[in-house]
Structures are given as structure tokens and as C-alpha cells.
């Protein structure tokens, strides 16, 4: 009842709702209500002698043919060509999924939730190499501007969208288009193309997938390493006086021993001569005497 998959009929007994029938029913029962209902997934190649490499559809008879089982069968095959390089998060766990995977699932769920099941030709998903096309009957019910802006979705089958939400798929509050566009932009892939054909009363999404180049967490770690390396290179190019001043910007004081190591002197005498020179030039001032002597930046009054 919570899913709105069933509802009480006139006799007071429970019967499947339209959404419940589509989501959980059997294809032969679904086609009694929607004669043109058909879900089709194909994997094609350039060889014209081969019709397809793989195909599954709702009329096969060896599975239910409903939209949830179709989604479950197809979701694992759509992202086979998304190449995720080996990378670790900070906690050491392997990164197997990125936003593109979630966006692909959302694209399929959107097509199933926004489809007009009274329309012709049904749902068609075609995968050819790194190209993926998802097409559903029924045009969008908002303007193109609202469609791309998101947050103002008007799904044709809101209860189906709600059911997908219960399995953590799909954006209940909007069309999810922004999520798809953002995920592709992160990877610097070709921008997804939407075709709204009023003549054929269909919406078609064309996608290209490839090598993942952005991995959250792992990318952050690489950025930090790059910054650290850059800082080290910059410090190496500084003069000895500049190295001491750079050090003192991040530390309260410096000792002769620390200056010797920092400036790569072989003896403490060389470091002491440098520090004395900087005192003469009013850059540093000395605090204390003997082994506990410290040097600090000379405050300009």
C-alpha cells in the first residue's frame, strides 16, 4: 500500500494499480491493459551480418517482462564500457563506482517513469560500442527550459518514479537531467544529447561513455600530492635567505641547527654566518644565547 502498487477496488479487495502492474506485473497481464507495451534492450556492432550481440525484451517469456525486472537486467550491462582505472579512496577501499554509474541508472529509470505506455514502439535501449541510446514513447510535459533547469519535473507516471525512489534510484524532486549532464561534464565526455520528437511522440537520449578521468576522493588525493610537489619545487628554487624567511612564515622561530638543515650547509658555522648577515640587514633578530639561541623575523615598527 505504501508503494501504491495496490489499492482497494469497488468490492473492497486489493487490486494492482496501473503503476503496480507495470512495476511488478507479468508482461502478458500488462499487455492486456497496454497492448503496445514493449521493453527492448539491444547490444549492436558494426558488422551488418550480425543483427545484435545481445538482446533481451519483455516478451521473451522466461522472465516477468515488467519494468523493474527490465531495469535490473539492463542496468548491469549498460555500464560495462565505463572504464574505471584502479584508484583508492583515503580509507583504502577500491573505487568501483562514480557518478556516471548512478546517472546512467537514473537515465533508464527516467525513461521508464516518463514513458507513455499507450504509445507506439515502447521503450528501446540500444548499446553500440561506447554509444548508448535510450528512447521512450511520449514527449516531455514541461518546457525545454524547465526540463534542462530541473526541479520542476512532471512525470507521466509519478508512482513509478516513487517506486524507483524506494530502491534509491531516480530524483523524486526533479527530472534528474542536471545529474546526468554534470556526471558527463566531470569526465569531460561528449555532452549528452536529448531529442524531443513531437512527430514521433518520443524522447531520445544519446550518450557516449569512455575512460573515467575523475574519481572523487582519489582525485582529491592526487590534487593534494600535486600541490605538495609544487610547493617543494618552489622552495628548492629559493635563495638561502628566502628559505629562512619562508620557514619563519610558518614557524615562530628557527635555530642554527634547523637553518643548517634547511639550507643544506655542511656545518653549523655556515648557517650561523647566514643568520648573522640577516640580522645585520634587519631581517632577523636574535633571542637568547648559547645552545638555546633562536632567530625570529624582525618586526617592522
Secondary structure per residue as TSV (DSSP state, phi and psi in degrees):
chain	resnum	aa	ss	phi	psi
A	1	X	-	360.0	-39.9
A	2	X	T	-62.4	-35.0
A	3	X	T	-79.3	-10.9
A	4	X	S	62.3	32.1
A	5	X	S	-83.1	-23.0
A	6	X	E	-134.0	159.1
A	7	X	E	-151.8	158.6
A	8	X	E	-75.3	134.2
A	9	X	-	-91.4	-171.2
A	10	X	T	-61.8	-28.0
A	11	X	T	-85.4	-2.1
A	12	X	S	87.5	-3.3
A	13	X	S	-91.6	165.4
A	14	X	E	-88.2	135.2
A	15	X	E	-133.5	152.0
A	16	X	E	-66.3	140.3
A	17	X	-	-76.9	171.9
A	18	X	H	-58.3	-45.3
A	19	X	H	-63.5	-42.0
A	20	X	H	-63.5	-39.7
A	21	X	H	-62.8	-47.2
A	22	X	H	-66.5	-38.5
A	23	X	H	-80.6	-37.7
A	24	X	H	-122.1	-7.1
A	25	X	S	-77.3	-176.8
A	26	X	-	-100.1	145.7
A	27	X	H	-56.3	-39.3
A	28	X	H	-68.1	-27.3
A	29	X	H	-79.1	-37.4
A	30	X	H	-63.6	-41.2
A	31	X	H	-71.3	-13.5
A	32	X	H	-70.0	-29.7
A	33	X	H	-96.1	-38.5
A	34	X	-	-121.8	88.0
A	35	X	T	-56.7	-29.9
A	36	X	T	-93.4	6.7
A	37	X	-	-60.9	125.8
A	38	X	-	-161.6	127.7
A	39	X	E	-114.8	125.3
A	40	X	E	-135.5	125.5
A	41	X	E	-123.1	128.6
A	42	X	E	-132.4	144.8
A	43	X	E	-116.2	116.2
A	44	X	E	-112.4	168.7
A	45	X	-	-139.9	177.9
A	46	X	S	-79.3	-13.8
A	47	X	-	-73.7	111.1
A	48	X	T	-67.3	-18.9
A	49	X	T	-77.6	-14.7
A	50	X	-	-108.1	118.0
A	51	X	S	-67.1	-45.8
A	52	X	-	-161.4	156.8
A	53	X	S	-84.6	-31.2
A	54	X	E	-156.7	145.9
A	55	X	E	-152.1	140.7
A	56	X	E	-141.2	142.6
A	57	X	E	-147.7	166.6
A	58	X	T	-71.1	-13.9
A	59	X	T	-100.4	13.7
A	60	X	S	-65.0	-34.2
A	61	X	S	93.2	-15.2
A	62	X	S	-99.8	6.6
A	63	X	S	-149.3	169.8
A	64	X	-	-59.7	-40.4
A	65	X	-	86.3	2.2
A	66	X	-	-80.6	169.5
A	67	X	H	-72.0	-29.3
A	68	X	H	-70.5	-44.0
A	69	X	H	-67.7	-34.0
A	70	X	H	-62.4	-47.8
A	71	X	H	-56.8	-45.6
A	72	X	H	-65.2	-35.8
A	73	X	H	-72.6	-38.6
A	74	X	H	-84.7	-34.0
A	75	X	H	-57.6	-34.6
A	76	X	H	-79.6	-16.1
A	77	X	H	-97.6	-26.8
A	78	X	H	-63.2	-36.7
A	79	X	T	-99.2	17.3
A	80	X	T	-60.2	-30.6
A	81	X	T	-93.9	7.3
A	82	X	-	-84.8	109.2
A	83	X	B	-89.3	110.9
A	84	X	-	-101.1	113.5
A	85	X	-	-68.2	160.5
A	86	X	-	-66.2	127.0
A	87	X	-	-157.5	149.4
A	88	X	B	-116.1	144.9
A	89	X	-	-76.0	-179.7
A	90	X	T	-63.6	-33.1
A	91	X	T	-84.8	4.0
A	92	X	S	90.8	-2.3
A	93	X	-	-81.5	145.1
A	94	X	B	-65.8	136.3
A	95	X	-	-92.4	108.3
A	96	X	-	-105.0	-24.3
A	97	X	-	-126.0	142.4
A	98	X	-	-127.6	-179.3
A	99	X	H	-59.6	-27.2
A	100	X	H	-60.9	-39.4
A	101	X	H	-61.0	-46.1
A	102	X	H	-65.4	-38.5
A	103	X	H	-65.6	-37.4
A	104	X	H	-63.1	-44.9
A	105	X	H	-61.4	-40.5
A	106	X	H	-66.2	-37.9
A	107	X	H	-61.1	-42.6
A	108	X	H	-67.9	-44.6
A	109	X	H	-62.0	-38.9
A	110	X	H	-62.2	-43.2
A	111	X	H	-61.7	-40.7
A	112	X	H	-71.0	-32.5
A	113	X	H	-84.0	-26.6
A	114	X	H	-98.7	-0.9
A	115	X	-	-71.1	148.7
A	116	X	-	-96.4	102.1
A	117	X	T	-76.0	-4.1
A	118	X	T	-88.0	-11.0
A	119	X	S	-73.8	176.3
A	120	X	S	-89.2	151.9
A	121	X	S	72.9	-11.0
A	122	X	-	65.3	-163.0
A	123	X	E	-84.5	133.4
A	124	X	E	-131.7	122.9
A	125	X	E	-119.9	121.9
A	126	X	E	-123.7	126.7
A	127	X	E	-114.2	124.1
A	128	X	E	-135.8	102.7
A	129	X	T	63.4	-122.7
A	130	X	T	-96.6	7.6
A	131	X	E	-100.2	139.0
A	132	X	E	-134.8	130.2
A	133	X	E	-123.4	128.0
A	134	X	E	-120.9	120.0
A	135	X	E	-129.8	135.2
A	136	X	E	-134.6	147.5
A	137	X	E	-71.5	144.8
A	138	X	S	103.9	124.9
A	139	X	-	-81.1	169.8
A	140	X	-	-70.4	152.0
A	141	X	S	-105.7	13.9
A	142	X	S	-130.0	172.4
A	143	X	-	-71.8	161.8
A	144	X	H	-62.2	-36.1
A	145	X	H	-62.8	-44.5
A	146	X	H	-68.0	-34.8
A	147	X	H	-61.3	-49.2
A	148	X	H	-74.6	-29.0
A	149	X	H	-70.9	-32.4
A	150	X	-	76.1	172.5
A	151	X	S	80.2	-1.0
A	152	X	-	-136.7	48.7
A	153	X	-	-74.1	145.5
A	154	X	-	-130.2	73.6
A	155	X	-	-64.6	142.1
A	156	X	T	-69.2	-28.3
A	157	X	T	-128.8	75.3
A	158	X	H	-60.0	-32.2
A	159	X	H	-70.4	-29.9
A	160	X	H	-67.3	-42.5
A	161	X	H	-61.3	-38.2
A	162	X	H	-65.3	-40.4
A	163	X	H	-63.9	-40.0
A	164	X	H	-63.7	-34.6
A	165	X	H	-61.8	-32.6
A	166	X	H	-69.4	-19.6
A	167	X	T	-107.3	23.0
A	168	X	T	60.9	39.7
A	169	X	-	-128.8	134.0
A	170	X	S	94.4	146.4
A	171	X	-	-93.8	109.1
A	172	X	S	-64.8	-34.3
A	173	X	S	-84.5	-17.6
A	174	X	S	-148.3	-168.5
A	175	X	-	-83.0	-16.5
A	176	X	S	78.9	0.9
A	177	X	H	-62.6	-42.6
A	178	X	H	-60.4	-37.3
A	179	X	H	-63.3	-40.2
A	180	X	H	-67.6	-48.0
A	181	X	H	-63.2	-41.4
A	182	X	H	-65.7	-42.0
A	183	X	H	-62.1	-39.7
A	184	X	H	-72.4	-36.6
A	185	X	H	-66.1	-37.1
A	186	X	H	-57.6	-37.3
A	187	X	T	-89.9	-1.2
A	188	X	T	60.5	34.9
A	189	X	-	-90.6	167.7
A	190	X	-	-58.0	135.8
A	191	X	-	-62.0	132.2
A	192	X	-	-57.6	144.4
A	193	X	E	-114.8	128.6
A	194	X	E	-106.9	133.3
A	195	X	E	-119.2	121.6
A	196	X	E	-108.8	101.6
A	197	X	E	-102.0	106.9
A	198	X	T	-72.9	-29.7
A	199	X	T	-64.8	-45.5
A	200	X	T	-95.8	-0.6
A	201	X	T	55.3	53.4
A	202	X	E	-141.3	155.2
A	203	X	E	-117.8	128.9
A	204	X	E	-125.7	131.2
A	205	X	E	-112.6	125.5
A	206	X	E	-111.5	127.0
A	207	X	E	-128.1	150.4
A	208	X	E	-125.5	133.4
A	209	X	-	-115.8	168.5
A	210	X	-	-172.1	-144.3
A	211	X	B	-77.4	127.6
A	212	X	-	-71.6	127.8
A	213	X	-	-114.2	-13.7
A	214	X	-	-123.2	122.6
A	215	X	-	-127.1	113.2
A	216	X	T	-55.2	140.8
A	217	X	T	87.8	-62.2
A	218	X	H	-66.1	-39.1
A	219	X	H	-64.8	-39.2
A	220	X	H	-61.4	-41.4
A	221	X	H	-65.4	-41.3
A	222	X	H	-63.8	-38.5
A	223	X	H	-63.3	-43.5
A	224	X	H	-63.1	-41.8
A	225	X	H	-62.9	-39.4
A	226	X	H	-63.5	-43.3
A	227	X	H	-62.7	-44.5
A	228	X	H	-62.0	-42.3
A	229	X	H	-64.7	-41.2
A	230	X	H	-62.8	-43.7
A	231	X	H	-61.9	-42.6
A	232	X	H	-61.7	-43.8
A	233	X	H	-62.9	-40.7
A	234	X	H	-64.3	-41.9
A	235	X	H	-64.8	-38.5
A	236	X	H	-61.4	-28.4
A	237	X	T	-86.7	-1.9
A	238	X	S	-81.0	155.4
A	239	X	-	-72.8	169.6
A	240	X	H	-62.9	-40.6
A	241	X	H	-63.2	-42.0
A	242	X	H	-65.3	-34.2
A	243	X	H	-64.6	-41.4
A	244	X	H	-65.5	-42.8
A	245	X	H	-65.5	-40.6
A	246	X	H	-63.0	-40.9
A	247	X	H	-61.5	-43.2
A	248	X	H	-74.1	-13.8
A	249	X	H	-73.3	-20.5
A	250	X	H	-114.1	-3.3
A	251	X	S	-136.8	152.2
A	252	X	S	-70.0	-35.3
A	253	X	-	-153.9	171.2
A	254	X	B	-137.7	142.8
A	255	X	-	-100.1	169.7
A	256	X	H	-62.2	-41.4
A	257	X	H	-62.2	-44.0
A	258	X	H	-65.3	-38.4
A	259	X	H	-67.2	-36.9
A	260	X	H	-62.0	-44.1
A	261	X	H	-69.9	-45.1
A	262	X	H	-60.6	-43.6
A	263	X	T	-96.1	5.0
A	264	X	T	61.1	39.8
A	265	X	-	-78.5	150.7
A	266	X	S	-82.6	-25.2
A	267	X	S	-132.1	163.6
A	268	X	H	-69.2	-24.7
A	269	X	H	-62.7	-41.7
A	270	X	H	-63.9	-42.2
A	271	X	H	-65.3	-37.9
A	272	X	H	-65.7	-40.1
A	273	X	H	-62.0	-39.9
A	274	X	H	-63.2	-46.1
A	275	X	H	-66.1	-38.7
A	276	X	H	-64.6	-39.1
A	277	X	H	-63.2	-39.9
A	278	X	H	-70.3	-28.3
A	279	X	H	-69.7	-43.9
A	280	X	H	-59.8	-33.0
A	281	X	T	-88.1	8.8
A	282	X	T	64.9	24.7
A	283	X	S	-87.7	-39.4
A	284	X	E	-120.9	165.2
A	285	X	E	-138.0	150.4
A	286	X	E	-96.8	138.9
A	287	X	E	-120.9	123.5
A	288	X	S	84.7	-174.8
A	289	X	-	-149.6	165.4
A	290	X	G	73.9	-155.7
A	291	X	G	-60.5	-24.7
A	292	X	G	-90.2	13.0
A	293	X	-	-63.4	134.8
A	294	X	E	-125.7	154.9
A	295	X	E	-123.2	135.0
A	296	X	E	-130.2	162.3
A	297	X	E	-64.1	138.2
A	298	X	-	-78.7	117.9
A	299	X	-	-73.3	128.3
A	300	X	-	-83.9	121.2
A	301	X	-	-97.2	360.0
